[in-house]
Amino acid sequence: MRKCVVTGVAGFIGSNLAEHLLALGDEVVGIDNFSTGKEKSIER
């Protein structure tokens, strides 16, 4: 298991990357300032 930091996690690419990493069994910490992303994107 890896520990990963995803910046821009509320955006399209960041949220999908985080979801993929979680599916691989990695631990994910997401960072975002919500300037353009949506909080709904990180509810998964």
mmCIF entry with sequence, helices, sheets and N, C-alpha, C, O atoms, coordinates in Angstrom:
data_MODEL
# 
_entry.id   MODEL 
# 
_entity.id                         1 
_entity.type                       polymer 
_entity.pdbx_number_of_molecules   1 
# 
_entity_poly.entity_id                      1 
_entity_poly.type                           'polypeptide(L)' 
_entity_poly.nstd_linkage                   no 
_entity_poly.nstd_monomer                   no 
_entity_poly.pdbx_seq_one_letter_code       MRKCVVTGVAGFIGSNLAEHLLALGDEVVGIDNFSTGKEKSIER 
_entity_poly.pdbx_seq_one_letter_code_can   MRKCVVTGVAGFIGSNLAEHLLALGDEVVGIDNFSTGKEKSIER 
_entity_poly.pdbx_strand_id                 A 
# 
loop_
_entity_poly_seq.entity_id 
_entity_poly_seq.num 
_entity_poly_seq.mon_id 
_entity_poly_seq.hetero 
1 1  MET n 
1 2  ARG n 
1 3  LYS n 
1 4  CYS n 
1 5  VAL n 
1 6  VAL n 
1 7  THR n 
1 8  GLY n 
1 9  VAL n 
1 10 ALA n 
1 11 GLY n 
1 12 PHE n 
1 13 ILE n 
1 14 GLY n 
1 15 SER n 
1 16 ASN n 
1 17 LEU n 
1 18 ALA n 
1 19 GLU n 
1 20 HIS n 
1 21 LEU n 
1 22 LEU n 
1 23 ALA n 
1 24 LEU n 
1 25 GLY n 
1 26 ASP n 
1 27 GLU n 
1 28 VAL n 
1 29 VAL n 
1 30 GLY n 
1 31 ILE n 
1 32 ASP n 
1 33 ASN n 
1 34 PHE n 
1 35 SER n 
1 36 THR n 
1 37 GLY n 
1 38 LYS n 
1 39 GLU n 
1 40 LYS n 
1 41 SER n 
1 42 ILE n 
1 43 GLU n 
1 44 ARG n 
# 
_struct_asym.id          A 
_struct_asym.entity_id   1 
# 
loop_
_struct_conf.conf_type_id 
_struct_conf.id 
_struct_conf.pdbx_PDB_helix_id 
_struct_conf.beg_label_comp_id 
_struct_conf.beg_label_asym_id 
_struct_conf.beg_label_seq_id 
_struct_conf.pdbx_beg_PDB_ins_code 
_struct_conf.end_label_comp_id 
_struct_conf.end_label_asym_id 
_struct_conf.end_label_seq_id 
_struct_conf.pdbx_end_PDB_ins_code 
_struct_conf.beg_auth_comp_id 
_struct_conf.beg_auth_asym_id 
_struct_conf.beg_auth_seq_id 
_struct_conf.end_auth_comp_id 
_struct_conf.end_auth_asym_id 
_struct_conf.end_auth_seq_id 
_struct_conf.pdbx_PDB_helix_class 
_struct_conf.details 
_struct_conf.pdbx_PDB_helix_length 
HELX_P HELX_P1 AA1 PHE A 12 ? ALA A 23 ? PHE A 12 ALA A 23 1 ? 12 
HELX_P HELX_P2 AA2 GLU A 39 ? ILE A 42 ? GLU A 39 ILE A 42 5 ? 4  
# 
_struct_conf_type.id          HELX_P 
_struct_conf_type.criteria    ? 
_struct_conf_type.reference   ? 
# 
_struct_sheet.id               AA1 
_struct_sheet.type             ? 
_struct_sheet.number_strands   2 
_struct_sheet.details          ? 
# 
_struct_sheet_order.sheet_id     AA1 
_struct_sheet_order.range_id_1   1 
_struct_sheet_order.range_id_2   2 
_struct_sheet_order.offset       ? 
_struct_sheet_order.sense        parallel 
# 
loop_
_struct_sheet_range.sheet_id 
_struct_sheet_range.id 
_struct_sheet_range.beg_label_comp_id 
_struct_sheet_range.beg_label_asym_id 
_struct_sheet_range.beg_label_seq_id 
_struct_sheet_range.pdbx_beg_PDB_ins_code 
_struct_sheet_range.end_label_comp_id 
_struct_sheet_range.end_label_asym_id 
_struct_sheet_range.end_label_seq_id 
_struct_sheet_range.pdbx_end_PDB_ins_code 
_struct_sheet_range.beg_auth_comp_id 
_struct_sheet_range.beg_auth_asym_id 
_struct_sheet_range.beg_auth_seq_id 
_struct_sheet_range.end_auth_comp_id 
_struct_sheet_range.end_auth_asym_id 
_struct_sheet_range.end_auth_seq_id 
AA1 1 LYS A 3  ? THR A 7  ? LYS A 3  THR A 7  
AA1 2 GLU A 27 ? ILE A 31 ? GLU A 27 ILE A 31 
# 
loop_
_atom_site.group_PDB 
_atom_site.id 
_atom_site.type_symbol 
_atom_site.label_atom_id 
_atom_site.label_alt_id 
_atom_site.label_comp_id 
_atom_site.label_asym_id 
_atom_site.label_entity_id 
_atom_site.label_seq_id 
_atom_site.pdbx_PDB_ins_code 
_atom_site.Cartn_x 
_atom_site.Cartn_y 
_atom_site.Cartn_z 
_atom_site.occupancy 
_atom_site.B_iso_or_equiv 
_atom_site.pdbx_formal_charge 
_atom_site.auth_seq_id 
_atom_site.auth_comp_id 
_atom_site.auth_asym_id 
_atom_site.auth_atom_id 
_atom_site.pdbx_PDB_model_num 
ATOM 1   N N  . MET A 1 1  ? 0.840   -1.177 0.000   1.00 0.00 ? 1  MET A N  1 
ATOM 2   C CA . MET A 1 1  ? 0.000   0.000  0.000   1.00 0.00 ? 1  MET A CA 1 
ATOM 3   C C  . MET A 1 1  ? 0.887   1.243  0.000   1.00 0.00 ? 1  MET A C  1 
ATOM 4   O O  . MET A 1 1  ? 1.820   1.361  0.795   1.00 0.00 ? 1  MET A O  1 
ATOM 5   N N  . ARG A 1 2  ? 0.578   2.158  -0.900  1.00 0.00 ? 2  ARG A N  1 
ATOM 6   C CA . ARG A 1 2  ? 1.297   3.430  -0.973  1.00 0.00 ? 2  ARG A CA 1 
ATOM 7   C C  . ARG A 1 2  ? 0.458   4.522  -0.318  1.00 0.00 ? 2  ARG A C  1 
ATOM 8   O O  . ARG A 1 2  ? -0.764  4.406  -0.221  1.00 0.00 ? 2  ARG A O  1 
ATOM 9   N N  . LYS A 1 3  ? 1.114   5.566  0.121   1.00 0.00 ? 3  LYS A N  1 
ATOM 10  C CA . LYS A 1 3  ? 0.436   6.760  0.617   1.00 0.00 ? 3  LYS A CA 1 
ATOM 11  C C  . LYS A 1 3  ? 0.585   7.821  -0.460  1.00 0.00 ? 3  LYS A C  1 
ATOM 12  O O  . LYS A 1 3  ? 1.704   8.180  -0.827  1.00 0.00 ? 3  LYS A O  1 
ATOM 13  N N  . CYS A 1 4  ? -0.528  8.324  -0.967  1.00 0.00 ? 4  CYS A N  1 
ATOM 14  C CA . CYS A 1 4  ? -0.508  9.261  -2.084  1.00 0.00 ? 4  CYS A CA 1 
ATOM 15  C C  . CYS A 1 4  ? -1.191  10.565 -1.704  1.00 0.00 ? 4  CYS A C  1 
ATOM 16  O O  . CYS A 1 4  ? -2.179  10.567 -0.970  1.00 0.00 ? 4  CYS A O  1 
ATOM 17  N N  . VAL A 1 5  ? -0.663  11.666 -2.206  1.00 0.00 ? 5  VAL A N  1 
ATOM 18  C CA . VAL A 1 5  ? -1.292  12.975 -2.065  1.00 0.00 ? 5  VAL A CA 1 
ATOM 19  C C  . VAL A 1 5  ? -1.767  13.392 -3.446  1.00 0.00 ? 5  VAL A C  1 
ATOM 20  O O  . VAL A 1 5  ? -0.993  13.394 -4.403  1.00 0.00 ? 5  VAL A O  1 
ATOM 21  N N  . VAL A 1 6  ? -3.044  13.745 -3.549  1.00 0.00 ? 6  VAL A N  1 
ATOM 22  C CA . VAL A 1 6  ? -3.603  14.201 -4.814  1.00 0.00 ? 6  VAL A CA 1 
ATOM 23  C C  . VAL A 1 6  ? -4.017  15.657 -4.636  1.00 0.00 ? 6  VAL A C  1 
ATOM 24  O O  . VAL A 1 6  ? -4.882  15.970 -3.818  1.00 0.00 ? 6  VAL A O  1 
ATOM 25  N N  . THR A 1 7  ? -3.394  16.541 -5.407  1.00 0.00 ? 7  THR A N  1 
ATOM 26  C CA . THR A 1 7  ? -3.798  17.948 -5.371  1.00 0.00 ? 7  THR A CA 1 
ATOM 27  C C  . THR A 1 7  ? -4.871  18.166 -6.424  1.00 0.00 ? 7  THR A C  1 
ATOM 28  O O  . THR A 1 7  ? -4.867  17.518 -7.470  1.00 0.00 ? 7  THR A O  1 
ATOM 29  N N  . GLY A 1 8  ? -5.779  19.072 -6.145  1.00 0.00 ? 8  GLY A N  1 
ATOM 30  C CA . GLY A 1 8  ? -6.883  19.300 -7.075  1.00 0.00 ? 8  GLY A CA 1 
ATOM 31  C C  . GLY A 1 8  ? -7.893  18.170 -7.049  1.00 0.00 ? 8  GLY A C  1 
ATOM 32  O O  . GLY A 1 8  ? -8.491  17.847 -8.075  1.00 0.00 ? 8  GLY A O  1 
ATOM 33  N N  . VAL A 1 9  ? -8.088  17.571 -5.892  1.00 0.00 ? 9  VAL A N  1 
ATOM 34  C CA . VAL A 1 9  ? -8.919  16.371 -5.775  1.00 0.00 ? 9  VAL A CA 1 
ATOM 35  C C  . VAL A 1 9  ? -10.404 16.638 -6.044  1.00 0.00 ? 9  VAL A C  1 
ATOM 36  O O  . VAL A 1 9  ? -11.152 15.694 -6.300  1.00 0.00 ? 9  VAL A O  1 
ATOM 37  N N  . ALA A 1 10 ? -10.844 17.882 -5.994  1.00 0.00 ? 10 ALA A N  1 
ATOM 38  C CA . ALA A 1 10 ? -12.251 18.184 -6.264  1.00 0.00 ? 10 ALA A CA 1 
ATOM 39  C C  . ALA A 1 10 ? -12.518 18.389 -7.751  1.00 0.00 ? 10 ALA A C  1 
ATOM 40  O O  . ALA A 1 10 ? -13.667 18.561 -8.159  1.00 0.00 ? 10 ALA A O  1 
ATOM 41  N N  . GLY A 1 11 ? -11.471 18.371 -8.557  1.00 0.00 ? 11 GLY A N  1 
ATOM 42  C CA . GLY A 1 11 ? -11.635 18.517 -9.996  1.00 0.00 ? 11 GLY A CA 1 
ATOM 43  C C  . GLY A 1 11 ? -11.840 17.168 -10.676 1.00 0.00 ? 11 GLY A C  1 
ATOM 44  O O  . GLY A 1 11 ? -11.787 16.121 -10.030 1.00 0.00 ? 11 GLY A O  1 
ATOM 45  N N  . PHE A 1 12 ? -12.070 17.204 -11.969 1.00 0.00 ? 12 PHE A N  1 
ATOM 46  C CA . PHE A 1 12 ? -12.360 15.989 -12.734 1.00 0.00 ? 12 PHE A CA 1 
ATOM 47  C C  . PHE A 1 12 ? -11.200 15.000 -12.691 1.00 0.00 ? 12 PHE A C  1 
ATOM 48  O O  . PHE A 1 12 ? -11.394 13.832 -12.354 1.00 0.00 ? 12 PHE A O  1 
ATOM 49  N N  . ILE A 1 13 ? -10.014 15.450 -13.023 1.00 0.00 ? 13 ILE A N  1 
ATOM 50  C CA . ILE A 1 13 ? -8.858  14.547 -13.076 1.00 0.00 ? 13 ILE A CA 1 
ATOM 51  C C  . ILE A 1 13 ? -8.462  14.085 -11.685 1.00 0.00 ? 13 ILE A C  1 
ATOM 52  O O  . ILE A 1 13 ? -8.234  12.895 -11.469 1.00 0.00 ? 13 ILE A O  1 
ATOM 53  N N  . GLY A 1 14 ? -8.378  15.014 -10.740 1.00 0.00 ? 14 GLY A N  1 
ATOM 54  C CA . GLY A 1 14 ? -7.972  14.661 -9.382  1.00 0.00 ? 14 GLY A CA 1 
ATOM 55  C C  . GLY A 1 14 ? -8.916  13.681 -8.714  1.00 0.00 ? 14 GLY A C  1 
ATOM 56  O O  . GLY A 1 14 ? -8.472  12.752 -8.039  1.00 0.00 ? 14 GLY A O  1 
ATOM 57  N N  . SER A 1 15 ? -10.223 13.879 -8.897  1.00 0.00 ? 15 SER A N  1 
ATOM 58  C CA . SER A 1 15 ? -11.183 12.972 -8.261  1.00 0.00 ? 15 SER A CA 1 
ATOM 59  C C  . SER A 1 15 ? -11.118 11.577 -8.872  1.00 0.00 ? 15 SER A C  1 
ATOM 60  O O  . SER A 1 15 ? -11.222 10.580 -8.158  1.00 0.00 ? 15 SER A O  1 
ATOM 61  N N  . ASN A 1 16 ? -10.947 11.504 -10.180 1.00 0.00 ? 16 ASN A N  1 
ATOM 62  C CA . ASN A 1 16 ? -10.838 10.197 -10.822 1.00 0.00 ? 16 ASN A CA 1 
ATOM 63  C C  . ASN A 1 16 ? -9.529  9.505  -10.475 1.00 0.00 ? 16 ASN A C  1 
ATOM 64  O O  . ASN A 1 16 ? -9.497  8.285  -10.310 1.00 0.00 ? 16 ASN A O  1 
ATOM 65  N N  . LEU A 1 17 ? -8.457  10.268 -10.364 1.00 0.00 ? 17 LEU A N  1 
ATOM 66  C CA . LEU A 1 17 ? -7.179  9.696  -9.957  1.00 0.00 ? 17 LEU A CA 1 
ATOM 67  C C  . LEU A 1 17 ? -7.273  9.150  -8.538  1.00 0.00 ? 17 LEU A C  1 
ATOM 68  O O  . LEU A 1 17 ? -6.809  8.042  -8.269  1.00 0.00 ? 17 LEU A O  1 
ATOM 69  N N  . ALA A 1 18 ? -7.870  9.920  -7.629  1.00 0.00 ? 18 ALA A N  1 
ATOM 70  C CA . ALA A 1 18 ? -8.019  9.468  -6.248  1.00 0.00 ? 18 ALA A CA 1 
ATOM 71  C C  . ALA A 1 18 ? -8.859  8.197  -6.180  1.00 0.00 ? 18 ALA A C  1 
ATOM 72  O O  . ALA A 1 18 ? -8.525  7.270  -5.441  1.00 0.00 ? 18 ALA A O  1 
ATOM 73  N N  . GLU A 1 19 ? -9.934  8.150  -6.938  1.00 0.00 ? 19 GLU A N  1 
ATOM 74  C CA . GLU A 1 19 ? -10.786 6.957  -6.964  1.00 0.00 ? 19 GLU A CA 1 
ATOM 75  C C  . GLU A 1 19 ? -10.007 5.740  -7.464  1.00 0.00 ? 19 GLU A C  1 
ATOM 76  O O  . GLU A 1 19 ? -10.142 4.646  -6.916  1.00 0.00 ? 19 GLU A O  1 
ATOM 77  N N  . HIS A 1 20 ? -9.203  5.930  -8.490  1.00 0.00 ? 20 HIS A N  1 
ATOM 78  C CA . HIS A 1 20 ? -8.398  4.837  -9.045  1.00 0.00 ? 20 HIS A CA 1 
ATOM 79  C C  . HIS A 1 20 ? -7.367  4.344  -8.030  1.00 0.00 ? 20 HIS A C  1 
ATOM 80  O O  . HIS A 1 20 ? -7.189  3.139  -7.854  1.00 0.00 ? 20 HIS A O  1 
ATOM 81  N N  . LEU A 1 21 ? -6.698  5.270  -7.371  1.00 0.00 ? 21 LEU A N  1 
ATOM 82  C CA . LEU A 1 21 ? -5.698  4.893  -6.371  1.00 0.00 ? 21 LEU A CA 1 
ATOM 83  C C  . LEU A 1 21 ? -6.337  4.143  -5.207  1.00 0.00 ? 21 LEU A C  1 
ATOM 84  O O  . LEU A 1 21 ? -5.769  3.171  -4.708  1.00 0.00 ? 21 LEU A O  1 
ATOM 85  N N  . LEU A 1 22 ? -7.512  4.587  -4.773  1.00 0.00 ? 22 LEU A N  1 
ATOM 86  C CA . LEU A 1 22 ? -8.221  3.890  -3.698  1.00 0.00 ? 22 LEU A CA 1 
ATOM 87  C C  . LEU A 1 22 ? -8.598  2.474  -4.126  1.00 0.00 ? 22 LEU A C  1 
ATOM 88  O O  . LEU A 1 22 ? -8.513  1.538  -3.331  1.00 0.00 ? 22 LEU A O  1 
ATOM 89  N N  . ALA A 1 23 ? -9.014  2.322  -5.381  1.00 0.00 ? 23 ALA A N  1 
ATOM 90  C CA . ALA A 1 23 ? -9.370  0.998  -5.897  1.00 0.00 ? 23 ALA A CA 1 
ATOM 91  C C  . ALA A 1 23 ? -8.161  0.065  -5.918  1.00 0.00 ? 23 ALA A C  1 
ATOM 92  O O  . ALA A 1 23 ? -8.310  -1.152 -5.809  1.00 0.00 ? 23 ALA A O  1 
ATOM 93  N N  . LEU A 1 24 ? -6.968  0.635  -6.058  1.00 0.00 ? 24 LEU A N  1 
ATOM 94  C CA . LEU A 1 24 ? -5.740  -0.162 -6.040  1.00 0.00 ? 24 LEU A CA 1 
ATOM 95  C C  . LEU A 1 24 ? -5.298  -0.499 -4.619  1.00 0.00 ? 24 LEU A C  1 
ATOM 96  O O  . LEU A 1 24 ? -4.350  -1.259 -4.420  1.00 0.00 ? 24 LEU A O  1 
ATOM 97  N N  . GLY A 1 25 ? -5.993  0.074  -3.629  1.00 0.00 ? 25 GLY A N  1 
ATOM 98  C CA . GLY A 1 25 ? -5.658  -0.197 -2.239  1.00 0.00 ? 25 GLY A CA 1 
ATOM 99  C C  . GLY A 1 25 ? -4.713  0.814  -1.623  1.00 0.00 ? 25 GLY A C  1 
ATOM 100 O O  . GLY A 1 25 ? -4.194  0.591  -0.529  1.00 0.00 ? 25 GLY A O  1 
ATOM 101 N N  . ASP A 1 26 ? -4.485  1.915  -2.306  1.00 0.00 ? 26 ASP A N  1 
ATOM 102 C CA . ASP A 1 26 ? -3.592  2.946  -1.786  1.00 0.00 ? 26 ASP A CA 1 
ATOM 103 C C  . ASP A 1 26 ? -4.329  3.849  -0.803  1.00 0.00 ? 26 ASP A C  1 
ATOM 104 O O  . ASP A 1 26 ? -5.555  3.958  -0.837  1.00 0.00 ? 26 ASP A O  1 
ATOM 105 N N  . GLU A 1 27 ? -3.567  4.490  0.067   1.00 0.00 ? 27 GLU A N  1 
ATOM 106 C CA . GLU A 1 27 ? -4.114  5.487  0.984   1.00 0.00 ? 27 GLU A CA 1 
ATOM 107 C C  . GLU A 1 27 ? -3.994  6.838  0.294   1.00 0.00 ? 27 GLU A C  1 
ATOM 108 O O  . GLU A 1 27 ? -2.929  7.178  -0.220  1.00 0.00 ? 27 GLU A O  1 
ATOM 109 N N  . VAL A 1 28 ? -5.079  7.612  0.278   1.00 0.00 ? 28 VAL A N  1 
ATOM 110 C CA . VAL A 1 28 ? -5.091  8.872  -0.458  1.00 0.00 ? 28 VAL A CA 1 
ATOM 111 C C  . VAL A 1 28 ? -5.429  10.031 0.474   1.00 0.00 ? 28 VAL A C  1 
ATOM 112 O O  . VAL A 1 28 ? -6.381  9.971  1.251   1.00 0.00 ? 28 VAL A O  1 
ATOM 113 N N  . VAL A 1 29 ? -4.625  11.084 0.375   1.00 0.00 ? 29 VAL A N  1 
ATOM 114 C CA . VAL A 1 29 ? -4.914  12.354 1.029   1.00 0.00 ? 29 VAL A CA 1 
ATOM 115 C C  . VAL A 1 29 ? -5.177  13.348 -0.090  1.00 0.00 ? 29 VAL A C  1 
ATOM 116 O O  . VAL A 1 29 ? -4.332  13.547 -0.962  1.00 0.00 ? 29 VAL A O  1 
ATOM 117 N N  . GLY A 1 30 ? -6.347  13.970 -0.066  1.00 0.00 ? 30 GLY A N  1 
ATOM 118 C CA . GLY A 1 30 ? -6.712  14.914 -1.113  1.00 0.00 ? 30 GLY A CA 1 
ATOM 119 C C  . GLY A 1 30 ? -6.631  16.351 -0.638  1.00 0.00 ? 30 GLY A C  1 
ATOM 120 O O  . GLY A 1 30 ? -7.038  16.673 0.478   1.00 0.00 ? 30 GLY A O  1 
ATOM 121 N N  . ILE A 1 31 ? -6.099  17.215 -1.496  1.00 0.00 ? 31 ILE A N  1 
ATOM 122 C CA . ILE A 1 31 ? -5.969  18.640 -1.194  1.00 0.00 ? 31 ILE A CA 1 
ATOM 123 C C  . ILE A 1 31 ? -6.623  19.432 -2.322  1.00 0.00 ? 31 ILE A C  1 
ATOM 124 O O  . ILE A 1 31 ? -6.405  19.149 -3.500  1.00 0.00 ? 31 ILE A O  1 
ATOM 125 N N  . ASP A 1 32 ? -7.427  20.431 -1.948  1.00 0.00 ? 32 ASP A N  1 
ATOM 126 C CA . ASP A 1 32 ? -8.034  21.292 -2.958  1.00 0.00 ? 32 ASP A CA 1 
ATOM 127 C C  . ASP A 1 32 ? -8.449  22.602 -2.306  1.00 0.00 ? 32 ASP A C  1 
ATOM 128 O O  . ASP A 1 32 ? -8.799  22.625 -1.126  1.00 0.00 ? 32 ASP A O  1 
ATOM 129 N N  . ASN A 1 33 ? -8.414  23.689 -3.062  1.00 0.00 ? 33 ASN A N  1 
ATOM 130 C CA . ASN A 1 33 ? -8.869  24.975 -2.531  1.00 0.00 ? 33 ASN A CA 1 
ATOM 131 C C  . ASN A 1 33 ? -10.288 25.310 -2.996  1.00 0.00 ? 33 ASN A C  1 
ATOM 132 O O  . ASN A 1 33 ? -10.815 26.366 -2.647  1.00 0.00 ? 33 ASN A O  1 
ATOM 133 N N  . PHE A 1 34 ? -10.905 24.434 -3.771  1.00 0.00 ? 34 PHE A N  1 
ATOM 134 C CA . PHE A 1 34 ? -12.283 24.558 -4.258  1.00 0.00 ? 34 PHE A CA 1 
ATOM 135 C C  . PHE A 1 34 ? -12.520 25.821 -5.084  1.00 0.00 ? 34 PHE A C  1 
ATOM 136 O O  . PHE A 1 34 ? -13.650 26.303 -5.162  1.00 0.00 ? 34 PHE A O  1 
ATOM 137 N N  . SER A 1 35 ? -11.467 26.360 -5.701  1.00 0.00 ? 35 SER A N  1 
ATOM 138 C CA . SER A 1 35 ? -11.660 27.547 -6.532  1.00 0.00 ? 35 SER A CA 1 
ATOM 139 C C  . SER A 1 35 ? -12.416 27.208 -7.818  1.00 0.00 ? 35 SER A C  1 
ATOM 140 O O  . SER A 1 35 ? -13.184 28.029 -8.320  1.00 0.00 ? 35 SER A O  1 
ATOM 141 N N  . THR A 1 36 ? -12.202 26.008 -8.348  1.00 0.00 ? 36 THR A N  1 
ATOM 142 C CA . THR A 1 36 ? -12.938 25.600 -9.544  1.00 0.00 ? 36 THR A CA 1 
ATOM 143 C C  . THR A 1 36 ? -13.567 24.225 -9.403  1.00 0.00 ? 36 THR A C  1 
ATOM 144 O O  . THR A 1 36 ? -14.452 23.874 -10.183 1.00 0.00 ? 36 THR A O  1 
ATOM 145 N N  . GLY A 1 37 ? -13.135 23.443 -8.433  1.00 0.00 ? 37 GLY A N  1 
ATOM 146 C CA . GLY A 1 37 ? -13.668 22.092 -8.258  1.00 0.00 ? 37 GLY A CA 1 
ATOM 147 C C  . GLY A 1 37 ? -14.986 22.095 -7.506  1.00 0.00 ? 37 GLY A C  1 
ATOM 148 O O  . GLY A 1 37 ? -15.464 23.138 -7.060  1.00 0.00 ? 37 GLY A O  1 
ATOM 149 N N  . LYS A 1 38 ? -15.562 20.915 -7.374  1.00 0.00 ? 38 LYS A N  1 
ATOM 150 C CA . LYS A 1 38 ? -16.835 20.763 -6.691  1.00 0.00 ? 38 LYS A CA 1 
ATOM 151 C C  . LYS A 1 38 ? -16.681 19.779 -5.542  1.00 0.00 ? 38 LYS A C  1 
ATOM 152 O O  . LYS A 1 38 ? -16.108 18.702 -5.706  1.00 0.00 ? 38 LYS A O  1 
ATOM 153 N N  . GLU A 1 39 ? -17.200 20.160 -4.376  1.00 0.00 ? 39 GLU A N  1 
ATOM 154 C CA . GLU A 1 39 ? -17.115 19.295 -3.203  1.00 0.00 ? 39 GLU A CA 1 
ATOM 155 C C  . GLU A 1 39 ? -17.795 17.955 -3.470  1.00 0.00 ? 39 GLU A C  1 
ATOM 156 O O  . GLU A 1 39 ? -17.396 16.935 -2.909  1.00 0.00 ? 39 GLU A O  1 
ATOM 157 N N  . LYS A 1 40 ? -18.810 17.953 -4.317  1.00 0.00 ? 40 LYS A N  1 
ATOM 158 C CA . LYS A 1 40 ? -19.518 16.713 -4.659  1.00 0.00 ? 40 LYS A CA 1 
ATOM 159 C C  . LYS A 1 40 ? -18.568 15.680 -5.269  1.00 0.00 ? 40 LYS A C  1 
ATOM 160 O O  . LYS A 1 40 ? -18.797 14.477 -5.141  1.00 0.00 ? 40 LYS A O  1 
ATOM 161 N N  . SER A 1 41 ? -17.515 16.138 -5.923  1.00 0.00 ? 41 SER A N  1 
ATOM 162 C CA . SER A 1 41 ? -16.561 15.233 -6.573  1.00 0.00 ? 41 SER A CA 1 
ATOM 163 C C  . SER A 1 41 ? -15.796 14.366 -5.590  1.00 0.00 ? 41 SER A C  1 
ATOM 164 O O  . SER A 1 41 ? -15.286 13.311 -5.969  1.00 0.00 ? 41 SER A O  1 
ATOM 165 N N  . ILE A 1 42 ? -15.705 14.786 -4.338  1.00 0.00 ? 42 ILE A N  1 
ATOM 166 C CA . ILE A 1 42 ? -14.903 14.030 -3.376  1.00 0.00 ? 42 ILE A CA 1 
ATOM 167 C C  . ILE A 1 42 ? -15.749 13.219 -2.404  1.00 0.00 ? 42 ILE A C  1 
ATOM 168 O O  . ILE A 1 42 ? -15.217 12.677 -1.435  1.00 0.00 ? 42 ILE A O  1 
ATOM 169 N N  . GLU A 1 43 ? -17.049 13.123 -2.641  1.00 0.00 ? 43 GLU A N  1 
ATOM 170 C CA . GLU A 1 43 ? -17.925 12.357 -1.762  1.00 0.00 ? 43 GLU A CA 1 
ATOM 171 C C  . GLU A 1 43 ? -17.746 10.858 -1.929  1.00 0.00 ? 43 GLU A C  1 
ATOM 172 O O  . GLU A 1 43 ? -18.240 10.087 -1.106  1.00 0.00 ? 43 GLU A O  1 
ATOM 173 N N  . ARG A 1 44 ? -17.064 10.433 -2.956  1.00 0.00 ? 44 ARG A N  1 
ATOM 174 C CA . ARG A 1 44 ? -16.922 9.000  -3.243  1.00 0.00 ? 44 ARG A CA 1 
ATOM 175 C C  . ARG A 1 44 ? -16.071 8.302  -2.246  1.00 0.00 ? 44 ARG A C  1 
ATOM 176 O O  . ARG A 1 44 ? -15.858 7.095  -2.353  1.00 0.00 ? 44 ARG A O  1 
# 
